[in-house]
Amino acid sequence: MANIDVGNAGDLQSQIEEVEALSSIYGDEWCVIDEAARIFCIKITDDIDYPKLKACLQIILPHDYPSAAPPVYQINAAWLRGPDRKTLSSSLEELYVANTGESILYLWVEKVREFLLEKSQSTDTDEELPPIKLGETITERRSTFQPHLAPVVTPRQVRMVLDKLFENKKIASATHNIYAYRIYCEEKQSFLQDCEDDGETAAGGRLLHLLQILDVRNVLVVVSRWYGGILLGPDRFKHINNSARNILVQEGYASSADEASKAGGKNKKSKSKKTK
């Protein structure tokens, strides 16, 4: 670092410690552009698992930061324009003023992330709640299984459907609400998929495996189970998958009951439908 006008040795030490801390906290999101010139950047998203909005905060640390000068920054994001850019910049500058003389980068990064999250959520309100279909119930030894299905194309829609279902007190009080979904991403030519056991060990994975075998896409299936007090053993998995297969056939995601039953192995075919 021979070319650096270090100015205040205390500032340089503070910068070194701050950069090390940020590198440790953010891992691959943090990158060094030019260490000698003290230029860094961090990639920030609104959601770690399902990012919708992204921004890159580029930072240049002057020799007298943090004691006397703020970092020089640039926010790179194609979607960030006009009023939004001005609002975010003002927020960062207010944070600096409120913390003059202190290391500010972590607060800036989290402020940008908070802004992205708020922006993403306001954008999400434009998404419509997909239609939710109910399938036939299966009851055995006082346990009841009820399937629900919704077409989904984003993780946000998955959350919207789940939130809507859980507004129903009966569904919310189910012993287990097992679900799985698959969304095909045209851009990446790959699937975004996940599942939830909700306390019924391995049930979510089995349900997702069923969706994979049937090669269905852009769909969420939820199976609610109300436990009746009598243990069903392995039969509970059969009923969960049968419930899911029934509604997939009912809604046209599997072309026929015969095709759907291939995924069930030794499981019996779906029972006759009873409209709830």
NORSULMO-V659940 format. One record per residue. N is the residue number from 1. PSI is psi in whole degrees, 0 to 359 (* if undefined). D_FIRST is the distance of its C-alpha to the first C-alpha in whole Angstrom. Layout:
# NORSULMO-V659940
n=N psi=PSI d_first=D_FIRST
n=N psi=PSI d_first=D_FIRST
This chain:
# NORSULMO-V659940
n=1 psi=35 d_first=0
n=2 psi=334 d_first=4
n=3 psi=0 d_first=5
n=4 psi=132 d_first=6
n=5 psi=93 d_first=9
n=6 psi=335 d_first=9
n=7 psi=257 d_first=13
n=8 psi=117 d_first=14
n=9 psi=328 d_first=13
n=10 psi=322 d_first=16
n=11 psi=316 d_first=14
n=12 psi=317 d_first=11
n=13 psi=320 d_first=13
n=14 psi=320 d_first=16
n=15 psi=315 d_first=13
n=16 psi=314 d_first=12
n=17 psi=321 d_first=16
n=18 psi=316 d_first=17
n=19 psi=318 d_first=15
n=20 psi=318 d_first=16
n=21 psi=316 d_first=20
n=22 psi=321 d_first=20
n=23 psi=321 d_first=19
n=24 psi=319 d_first=22
n=25 psi=314 d_first=24
n=26 psi=352 d_first=24
n=27 psi=236 d_first=23
n=28 psi=342 d_first=24
n=29 psi=337 d_first=24
n=30 psi=133 d_first=20
n=31 psi=152 d_first=18
n=32 psi=121 d_first=14
n=33 psi=312 d_first=14
n=34 psi=101 d_first=11
n=35 psi=321 d_first=8
n=36 psi=322 d_first=5
n=37 psi=0 d_first=8
n=38 psi=47 d_first=10
n=39 psi=126 d_first=13
n=40 psi=166 d_first=15
n=41 psi=157 d_first=19
n=42 psi=134 d_first=22
n=43 psi=128 d_first=25
n=44 psi=136 d_first=28
n=45 psi=162 d_first=32
n=46 psi=338 d_first=35
n=47 psi=127 d_first=36
n=48 psi=317 d_first=34
n=49 psi=316 d_first=38
n=50 psi=72 d_first=39
n=51 psi=133 d_first=36
n=52 psi=320 d_first=38
n=53 psi=140 d_first=36
n=54 psi=150 d_first=32
n=55 psi=153 d_first=29
n=56 psi=120 d_first=25
n=57 psi=109 d_first=23
n=58 psi=133 d_first=20
n=59 psi=136 d_first=18
n=60 psi=125 d_first=15
n=61 psi=111 d_first=14
n=62 psi=160 d_first=14
n=63 psi=337 d_first=12
n=64 psi=24 d_first=16
n=65 psi=138 d_first=16
n=66 psi=0 d_first=19
n=67 psi=323 d_first=20
n=68 psi=346 d_first=21
n=69 psi=149 d_first=20
n=70 psi=161 d_first=21
n=71 psi=149 d_first=19
n=72 psi=128 d_first=19
n=73 psi=159 d_first=21
n=74 psi=132 d_first=23
n=75 psi=116 d_first=26
n=76 psi=111 d_first=27
n=77 psi=120 d_first=31
n=78 psi=329 d_first=34
n=79 psi=348 d_first=36
n=80 psi=106 d_first=35
n=81 psi=165 d_first=36
n=82 psi=236 d_first=38
n=83 psi=322 d_first=39
n=84 psi=315 d_first=37
n=85 psi=319 d_first=34
n=86 psi=318 d_first=35
n=87 psi=315 d_first=36
n=88 psi=317 d_first=33
n=89 psi=319 d_first=30
n=90 psi=321 d_first=33
n=91 psi=318 d_first=32
n=92 psi=319 d_first=29
n=93 psi=323 d_first=29
n=94 psi=322 d_first=31
n=95 psi=319 d_first=30
n=96 psi=314 d_first=27
n=97 psi=321 d_first=29
n=98 psi=344 d_first=31
n=99 psi=35 d_first=28
n=100 psi=133 d_first=26
n=101 psi=356 d_first=23
n=102 psi=160 d_first=23
n=103 psi=129 d_first=21
n=104 psi=350 d_first=23
n=105 psi=318 d_first=21
n=106 psi=316 d_first=24
n=107 psi=322 d_first=27
n=108 psi=315 d_first=26
n=109 psi=314 d_first=26
n=110 psi=331 d_first=29
n=111 psi=318 d_first=31
n=112 psi=317 d_first=30
n=113 psi=318 d_first=32
n=114 psi=319 d_first=34
n=115 psi=317 d_first=35
n=116 psi=318 d_first=35
n=117 psi=315 d_first=38
n=118 psi=319 d_first=40
n=119 psi=318 d_first=40
n=120 psi=317 d_first=41
n=121 psi=323 d_first=43
n=122 psi=328 d_first=45
n=123 psi=323 d_first=45
n=124 psi=335 d_first=46
n=125 psi=343 d_first=49
n=126 psi=343 d_first=50
n=127 psi=137 d_first=51
n=128 psi=149 d_first=55
n=129 psi=122 d_first=56
n=130 psi=154 d_first=57
n=131 psi=139 d_first=61
n=132 psi=125 d_first=61
n=133 psi=144 d_first=64
n=134 psi=140 d_first=66
n=135 psi=184 d_first=68
n=136 psi=151 d_first=71
n=137 psi=150 d_first=71
n=138 psi=128 d_first=71
n=139 psi=130 d_first=73
n=140 psi=132 d_first=74
n=141 psi=47 d_first=75
n=142 psi=0 d_first=74
n=143 psi=136 d_first=70
n=144 psi=138 d_first=70
n=145 psi=127 d_first=67
n=146 psi=120 d_first=66
n=147 psi=150 d_first=64
n=148 psi=148 d_first=62
n=149 psi=143 d_first=60
n=150 psi=139 d_first=58
n=151 psi=131 d_first=57
n=152 psi=146 d_first=53
n=153 psi=358 d_first=50
n=154 psi=154 d_first=47
n=155 psi=329 d_first=46
n=156 psi=320 d_first=47
n=157 psi=325 d_first=50
n=158 psi=312 d_first=51
n=159 psi=321 d_first=50
n=160 psi=316 d_first=52
n=161 psi=314 d_first=55
n=162 psi=316 d_first=54
n=163 psi=319 d_first=54
n=164 psi=317 d_first=57
n=165 psi=318 d_first=59
n=166 psi=353 d_first=58
n=167 psi=337 d_first=60
n=168 psi=117 d_first=63
n=169 psi=325 d_first=64
n=170 psi=315 d_first=66
n=171 psi=317 d_first=63
n=172 psi=332 d_first=60
n=173 psi=3 d_first=63
n=174 psi=150 d_first=63
n=175 psi=319 d_first=62
n=176 psi=140 d_first=60
n=177 psi=94 d_first=58
n=178 psi=136 d_first=57
n=179 psi=162 d_first=55
n=180 psi=150 d_first=53
n=181 psi=157 d_first=52
n=182 psi=129 d_first=51
n=183 psi=126 d_first=49
n=184 psi=125 d_first=49
n=185 psi=105 d_first=46
n=186 psi=318 d_first=47
n=187 psi=317 d_first=43
n=188 psi=355 d_first=42
n=189 psi=44 d_first=45
n=190 psi=171 d_first=45
n=191 psi=140 d_first=46
n=192 psi=119 d_first=45
n=193 psi=153 d_first=47
n=194 psi=171 d_first=48
n=195 psi=166 d_first=50
n=196 psi=129 d_first=51
n=197 psi=327 d_first=54
n=198 psi=45 d_first=54
n=199 psi=348 d_first=56
n=200 psi=89 d_first=58
n=201 psi=126 d_first=56
n=202 psi=355 d_first=55
n=203 psi=320 d_first=57
n=204 psi=318 d_first=54
n=205 psi=321 d_first=53
n=206 psi=321 d_first=57
n=207 psi=317 d_first=57
n=208 psi=321 d_first=54
n=209 psi=322 d_first=55
n=210 psi=315 d_first=58
n=211 psi=323 d_first=57
n=212 psi=317 d_first=55
n=213 psi=321 d_first=58
n=214 psi=351 d_first=60
n=215 psi=44 d_first=57
n=216 psi=155 d_first=57
n=217 psi=157 d_first=54
n=218 psi=50 d_first=53
n=219 psi=146 d_first=55
n=220 psi=131 d_first=55
n=221 psi=128 d_first=58
n=222 psi=131 d_first=58
n=223 psi=117 d_first=61
n=224 psi=135 d_first=62
n=225 psi=129 d_first=64
n=226 psi=113 d_first=66
n=227 psi=133 d_first=67
n=228 psi=5 d_first=71
n=229 psi=354 d_first=71
n=230 psi=124 d_first=72
n=231 psi=134 d_first=69
n=232 psi=348 d_first=69
n=233 psi=213 d_first=67
n=234 psi=340 d_first=66
n=235 psi=335 d_first=68
n=236 psi=325 d_first=66
n=237 psi=324 d_first=63
n=238 psi=316 d_first=66
n=239 psi=325 d_first=67
n=240 psi=313 d_first=64
n=241 psi=322 d_first=63
n=242 psi=318 d_first=67
n=243 psi=315 d_first=66
n=244 psi=316 d_first=63
n=245 psi=319 d_first=65
n=246 psi=312 d_first=68
n=247 psi=331 d_first=66
n=248 psi=320 d_first=64
n=249 psi=315 d_first=67
n=250 psi=320 d_first=68
n=251 psi=7 d_first=66
n=252 psi=12 d_first=66
n=253 psi=335 d_first=62
n=254 psi=133 d_first=64
n=255 psi=333 d_first=67
n=256 psi=161 d_first=70
n=257 psi=327 d_first=70
n=258 psi=318 d_first=71
n=259 psi=319 d_first=67
n=260 psi=325 d_first=66
n=261 psi=342 d_first=68
n=262 psi=328 d_first=66
n=263 psi=348 d_first=63
n=264 psi=358 d_first=65
n=265 psi=245 d_first=66
n=266 psi=1 d_first=69
n=267 psi=151 d_first=69
n=268 psi=162 d_first=72
n=269 psi=164 d_first=72
n=270 psi=146 d_first=72
n=271 psi=165 d_first=75
n=272 psi=147 d_first=77
n=273 psi=144 d_first=75
n=274 psi=117 d_first=76
n=275 psi=129 d_first=75
n=276 psi=* d_first=74
